[in-house]
Amino acid sequence: MRTVNAYAAPSATEPLVKTTIERRDLLPGDVMIDIAYAGICHSDIHTVRGEWGGIEYPQVVGHEIVGHVTEVGSEVTKYAVGDLVGVGCMVNSCRECEQCLAGQEQYCLKGNTGTYASVDRADGTITQGGYSQAVVVDQDFVLRVPESLDIERVAPLLCAGITLYSPLRHWNAGPGMQVAIVGLGGLGHMGVKIAAALGAEVTVLSQTTSKKEDSLKFGAKAHHATKDPQTFEELRGSFDLIINTVSAKIDMAAHLGLLKVDGTMVNVGAPSEPLEVPAFALLPGRRSWAGSSIGGIRETQEMLDFCAEHGILPETELISADQVNEAYERVLSSDVRYRFVIDAATLA
């Protein structure tokens, strides 16, 4: 066992505190990673505050992890000491079901093992995430991070990046396609960059026009304010694909009305309350409403390589570990452009 420093939530209502956790001894297929940087995702906040269901405490979250391999198990063939690697939202799956065999471990029919707040298939403990100095992960769930990507900024690609890349690829975003991204936050700004790099014509739908300059800089062709009712009249029937990144209620009927015939609106944001979808928002245009999670390991590696090829990185603000509670409040008030990254060296 290895004892490492970490920041953990003691309960659903208390601030995160500095503590220590134990990392297991390496199994033959395991990789030990010294964490350099860990991104903060809105999912972390939902989880520790019990908004997605009860969890066991204390809990260390963080599923956007980048660091270097420091030790490998006796059967590891994919990585060596010194390699720059990443870990995303899952660290295991059943590996036997139809989805796992298809390389879609994120949809494992028996449930994948989350990087945090899940029962570890290896030893039955509760998985603890990336707000820590080190992590032990099976080699099959480790990603190779291209050296050309800035190590201080790359971590959010492991969740925000793949969360947008996967649906954009699945629904064939590319030249000639009109794509709208709802919300220009940690997820949304990655959607704009990736969709533009895929060749789609991108529009941002944000509450106001305050981030219009950023939208255009990231590759969007237009930016519209959803607080303006005229937006929904002006853009009615305009889009082949809409990706909704917002983790809050929106007017679903109004947004679905922006789709062309046979268009699809995909939810990647995960509000804690149900969304209301009137049937007549879907029926007249044979429109579809869908959901999408992260990608599998193979697709996540594809995303990292795609981002390296196109020079795509998230916009980040680097913080020390003792600023995590302040960062949470700033995420909730949308006071970050566009993703916080923890410098794990400050956990020493």
C-alpha positions as CSV (number, residue, x, y, z in Angstrom):
1,M,0.0,0.0,0.0
2,R,1.1,3.6,-0.7
3,T,-0.1,6.5,1.4
4,V,-0.7,9.7,-0.6
5,N,-2.1,13.2,0.2
6,A,-5.5,14.1,-1.2
7,Y,-8.4,16.4,-0.9
8,A,-11.7,14.6,0.2
9,A,-15.3,15.5,0.9
10,P,-16.1,14.4,4.5
11,S,-19.9,14.6,3.8
12,A,-22.4,16.1,1.3
13,T,-22.5,19.4,3.2
14,E,-18.9,20.1,4.3
15,P,-16.0,21.6,2.4
16,L,-13.3,19.4,1.0
17,V,-10.4,18.9,3.4
18,K,-6.8,17.7,3.1
19,T,-6.3,14.1,4.1
20,T,-4.4,10.9,3.2
21,I,-5.7,7.8,1.3
22,E,-4.2,4.4,0.6
23,R,-3.4,3.3,-3.0
24,R,-3.3,-0.5,-3.4
25,D,-0.2,-2.6,-4.2
26,L,0.2,-3.1,-7.9
27,L,-1.5,-6.1,-9.4
28,P,0.2,-7.7,-12.4
29,G,-1.7,-5.5,-15.0
30,D,-1.6,-2.3,-12.9
31,V,0.2,1.0,-13.5
32,M,1.2,3.5,-10.8
33,I,0.8,7.1,-11.9
34,D,2.2,10.1,-10.1
35,I,-0.5,12.8,-10.8
36,A,0.8,16.1,-12.1
37,Y,-2.6,17.8,-12.8
38,A,-6.2,17.0,-12.2
39,G,-9.2,18.9,-13.7
40,I,-12.3,19.9,-11.8
41,C,-15.5,18.8,-13.5
42,H,-19.1,19.8,-12.5
43,S,-19.7,16.1,-12.1
44,D,-17.3,16.2,-9.1
45,I,-19.5,18.8,-7.4
46,H,-22.7,16.9,-8.1
47,T,-21.2,13.7,-6.7
48,V,-19.7,15.0,-3.5
49,R,-22.9,17.0,-2.7
50,G,-25.1,13.9,-3.2
51,E,-27.0,15.4,-6.0
52,W,-26.8,12.2,-8.1
53,G,-27.5,9.9,-5.3
54,G,-25.9,8.8,-2.0
55,I,-22.2,7.9,-1.9
56,E,-19.8,6.7,0.8
57,Y,-17.6,9.3,2.6
58,P,-14.9,10.5,2.8
59,Q,-14.7,10.7,-1.0
60,V,-11.9,11.9,-3.2
61,V,-13.2,12.9,-6.7
62,G,-11.5,14.0,-9.9
63,H,-11.6,12.1,-13.2
64,E,-9.5,14.3,-15.4
65,I,-6.0,13.0,-14.5
66,V,-2.6,13.5,-16.2
67,G,0.7,12.4,-14.9
68,H,3.7,10.1,-15.4
69,V,4.1,6.4,-14.9
70,T,6.3,5.6,-11.9
71,E,5.9,1.8,-11.5
72,V,4.3,-1.0,-13.6
73,G,3.0,-4.5,-12.7
74,S,4.8,-7.7,-13.8
75,E,2.4,-8.2,-16.8
76,V,2.2,-4.6,-18.1
77,T,3.1,-4.3,-21.8
78,K,1.5,-1.0,-22.8
79,Y,3.4,1.5,-20.6
80,A,6.8,2.0,-19.1
81,V,8.1,4.1,-16.3
82,G,8.3,7.8,-17.4
83,D,5.4,7.7,-19.9
84,L,3.1,10.6,-20.0
85,V,-0.4,9.2,-19.5
86,G,-4.0,10.1,-18.5
87,V,-7.0,8.6,-16.7
88,G,-10.5,9.6,-17.5
89,C,-13.9,8.8,-16.0
90,M,-13.6,5.0,-15.7
91,V,-10.9,2.6,-14.4
92,N,-12.5,-0.8,-15.3
93,S,-15.5,-2.6,-16.7
94,C,-16.7,-6.2,-17.0
95,R,-14.8,-6.6,-20.3
96,E,-17.1,-9.5,-21.3
97,C,-20.5,-7.9,-22.4
98,E,-21.4,-6.9,-25.9
99,Q,-20.6,-3.2,-25.3
100,C,-17.2,-3.9,-23.7
101,L,-16.2,-6.2,-26.5
102,A,-17.2,-3.5,-29.0
103,G,-14.9,-1.0,-27.3
104,Q,-17.7,0.9,-25.7
105,E,-16.8,0.3,-22.0
106,Q,-18.7,3.4,-21.1
107,Y,-21.9,1.5,-21.8
108,C,-20.8,-1.7,-20.0
109,L,-24.0,-3.7,-19.4
110,K,-22.8,-4.6,-15.9
111,G,-21.8,-1.0,-15.2
112,N,-18.3,0.3,-15.6
113,T,-16.1,1.2,-12.6
114,G,-15.9,4.9,-12.2
115,T,-12.6,6.6,-11.3
116,Y,-14.3,7.6,-8.0
117,A,-17.3,6.6,-5.9
118,S,-17.5,3.1,-7.4
119,V,-16.8,-0.3,-6.1
120,D,-13.3,-1.3,-7.3
121,R,-13.4,-4.7,-9.1
122,A,-9.8,-5.3,-8.0
123,D,-10.2,-5.2,-4.3
124,G,-13.8,-4.2,-3.4
125,T,-12.9,-0.8,-2.0
126,I,-14.5,2.5,-3.1
127,T,-12.5,4.1,-5.8
128,Q,-10.9,7.4,-5.0
129,G,-10.1,10.0,-7.7
130,G,-7.6,12.4,-9.0
131,Y,-7.5,15.2,-6.3
132,S,-4.5,13.2,-5.0
133,Q,-0.8,12.6,-5.5
134,A,-1.0,9.2,-7.2
135,V,-3.4,6.6,-8.5
136,V,-3.2,2.9,-9.4
137,V,-5.1,1.9,-12.6
138,D,-5.2,-1.2,-14.8
139,Q,-3.2,-0.6,-17.9
140,D,-6.2,-1.2,-20.2
141,F,-7.9,2.0,-18.8
142,V,-4.9,4.3,-19.1
143,L,-4.5,6.7,-22.0
144,R,-1.3,7.7,-23.8
145,V,-1.1,11.6,-23.8
146,P,0.7,13.0,-26.8
147,E,3.8,14.9,-25.8
148,S,2.8,17.9,-28.0
149,L,-0.2,18.7,-25.7
150,D,0.6,21.1,-22.9
151,I,0.6,19.0,-19.7
152,E,-0.8,21.9,-17.6
153,R,-3.9,22.2,-19.8
154,V,-4.6,18.7,-21.1
155,A,-6.4,17.1,-18.1
156,P,-9.9,18.3,-19.0
157,L,-9.8,16.5,-22.3
158,L,-10.2,13.3,-20.3
159,C,-13.8,14.2,-19.5
160,A,-14.9,17.4,-21.1
161,G,-13.0,16.6,-24.4
162,I,-14.3,13.1,-24.8
163,T,-17.8,14.0,-23.6
164,L,-18.2,16.3,-26.7
165,Y,-16.0,14.4,-29.1
166,S,-18.0,11.2,-28.8
167,P,-21.5,12.6,-29.8
168,L,-20.0,14.8,-32.5
169,R,-18.3,11.8,-34.1
170,H,-21.4,9.5,-33.6
171,W,-23.7,11.9,-35.3
172,N,-21.2,12.6,-38.0
173,A,-20.4,16.3,-37.5
174,G,-18.5,17.5,-40.4
175,P,-18.5,19.7,-43.5
176,G,-21.9,20.8,-44.6
177,M,-23.5,20.2,-41.1
178,Q,-25.0,22.9,-39.0
179,V,-24.2,22.3,-35.4
180,A,-25.3,24.3,-32.3
181,I,-23.7,24.1,-28.9
182,V,-25.9,25.1,-26.0
183,G,-23.8,26.6,-23.3
184,L,-20.3,28.0,-23.5
185,G,-18.8,26.5,-20.3
186,G,-16.3,23.8,-19.5
187,L,-18.1,21.3,-21.9
188,G,-19.4,23.8,-24.4
189,H,-16.2,25.5,-25.3
190,M,-14.6,22.1,-26.1
191,G,-17.6,21.3,-28.3
192,V,-17.1,24.4,-30.3
193,K,-13.4,23.7,-30.8
194,I,-13.9,20.1,-31.7
195,A,-16.9,20.6,-34.0
196,A,-15.1,23.4,-35.9
197,A,-12.0,21.2,-36.3
198,L,-14.3,18.5,-37.7
199,G,-15.4,21.0,-40.4
200,A,-18.9,21.7,-39.2
201,E,-20.4,25.2,-39.1
202,V,-20.9,26.0,-35.4
203,T,-23.3,28.3,-33.6
204,V,-23.2,28.9,-29.9
205,L,-26.5,29.3,-28.0
206,S,-25.7,31.0,-24.7
207,Q,-27.9,32.9,-22.3
208,T,-26.4,36.2,-23.2
209,T,-23.9,37.6,-25.8
210,S,-21.2,38.2,-23.1
211,K,-19.0,35.3,-24.4
212,K,-19.5,36.0,-28.1
213,E,-15.9,37.1,-28.6
214,D,-14.7,33.8,-27.1
215,S,-17.2,31.7,-29.2
216,L,-15.8,33.2,-32.4
217,K,-12.2,32.8,-31.3
218,F,-12.9,29.1,-30.6
219,G,-14.2,28.6,-34.1
220,A,-18.0,29.4,-34.0
221,K,-19.5,31.2,-36.9
222,A,-22.3,32.8,-34.8
223,H,-23.4,33.3,-31.2
224,H,-27.0,33.9,-30.1
225,A,-28.5,34.8,-26.8
226,T,-31.2,32.4,-25.6
227,K,-32.6,35.0,-23.2
228,D,-33.8,36.8,-26.3
229,P,-37.1,35.2,-27.5
230,Q,-36.4,36.4,-31.0
231,T,-33.5,34.0,-31.2
232,F,-35.8,31.0,-31.3
233,E,-37.9,32.6,-34.1
234,E,-34.9,33.6,-36.1
235,L,-33.2,30.2,-35.9
236,R,-36.2,27.9,-36.1
237,G,-35.4,24.8,-38.2
238,S,-31.7,25.7,-38.6
239,F,-29.6,22.9,-37.2
240,D,-28.8,19.3,-38.0
241,L,-27.4,18.6,-34.6
242,I,-27.7,20.4,-31.2
243,I,-25.4,19.4,-28.3
244,N,-26.9,20.6,-25.0
245,T,-24.1,20.9,-22.4
246,V,-26.1,22.7,-19.7
247,S,-26.6,20.9,-16.3
248,A,-29.8,22.9,-15.6
249,K,-33.3,23.0,-16.9
250,I,-33.8,24.7,-20.3
251,D,-36.9,25.2,-22.4
252,M,-36.7,21.9,-24.3
253,A,-39.6,22.7,-26.7
254,A,-38.0,25.9,-27.8
255,H,-34.6,24.3,-28.3
256,L,-36.0,21.3,-30.2
257,G,-37.8,23.7,-32.5
258,L,-34.4,24.8,-33.7
259,L,-33.8,21.4,-35.4
260,K,-34.2,20.7,-39.0
261,V,-36.4,17.8,-40.1
262,D,-34.6,14.6,-38.9
263,G,-32.3,16.7,-36.7
264,T,-31.1,15.5,-33.3
265,M,-30.6,17.2,-30.0
266,V,-28.1,15.4,-27.7
267,N,-27.9,15.9,-24.0
268,V,-24.5,15.7,-22.4
269,G,-25.2,18.0,-19.5
270,A,-26.8,16.1,-16.6
271,P,-29.3,18.2,-14.6
272,S,-30.3,16.8,-11.2
273,E,-34.0,17.4,-12.1
274,P,-35.9,15.8,-15.0
275,L,-36.3,17.7,-18.3
276,E,-39.7,18.1,-19.8
277,V,-40.1,17.2,-23.5
278,P,-43.5,17.8,-25.1
279,A,-44.3,15.2,-27.7
280,F,-45.2,17.9,-30.2
281,A,-41.7,19.3,-30.0
282,L,-40.6,16.1,-31.6
283,L,-43.4,14.9,-33.9
284,P,-43.7,17.6,-36.5
285,G,-40.1,17.4,-37.7
286,R,-39.4,13.8,-37.0
287,R,-36.9,15.2,-34.6
288,S,-34.9,13.1,-32.1
289,W,-33.8,13.7,-28.5
290,A,-30.8,11.6,-27.4
291,G,-28.2,11.3,-24.7
292,S,-24.5,10.6,-24.8
293,S,-22.0,9.7,-22.1
294,I,-18.2,9.7,-22.4
295,G,-16.4,7.5,-25.0
296,G,-14.7,4.2,-24.7
297,I,-11.0,3.8,-24.2
298,R,-10.3,3.4,-27.9
299,E,-12.4,6.5,-28.8
300,T,-10.8,8.5,-25.9
301,Q,-7.3,7.8,-27.3
302,E,-8.6,8.8,-30.8
303,M,-9.8,12.1,-29.3
304,L,-6.4,12.8,-27.6
305,D,-4.6,12.1,-30.9
306,F,-7.2,14.3,-32.8
307,C,-6.6,17.2,-30.4
308,A,-2.9,16.8,-30.7
309,E,-3.2,16.9,-34.5
310,H,-5.4,20.0,-34.5
311,G,-3.8,21.8,-31.6
312,I,-6.9,21.7,-29.5
313,L,-6.7,22.3,-25.8
314,P,-9.2,23.5,-23.1
315,E,-9.0,27.0,-21.7
316,T,-7.9,26.5,-18.1
317,E,-7.1,28.3,-14.9
318,L,-4.4,26.6,-12.7
319,I,-5.1,26.5,-9.0
320,S,-3.4,25.0,-5.9
321,A,-5.2,22.2,-4.1
322,D,-6.1,24.4,-1.2
323,Q,-8.2,26.6,-3.5
324,V,-10.6,23.7,-4.5
325,N,-13.5,24.8,-2.3
326,E,-13.3,28.4,-3.7
327,A,-13.1,26.9,-7.2
328,Y,-16.3,24.9,-6.6
329,E,-18.2,28.0,-5.7
330,R,-16.8,29.8,-8.8
331,V,-17.9,26.8,-11.0
332,L,-21.4,27.1,-9.6
333,S,-21.5,30.8,-10.3
334,S,-20.0,30.4,-13.8
335,D,-17.0,32.3,-12.8
336,V,-14.4,30.4,-14.7
337,R,-13.2,30.5,-18.3
338,Y,-13.4,27.6,-18.8
339,R,-12.0,24.8,-16.6
340,F,-10.1,24.7,-13.4
341,V,-7.0,22.4,-13.1
342,I,-5.4,21.5,-9.8
343,D,-1.6,21.5,-9.6
344,A,-1.0,18.2,-7.8
345,A,2.4,19.3,-6.7
346,T,0.6,21.6,-4.2
347,L,-0.6,18.5,-2.3
348,A,2.9,17.7,-1.0
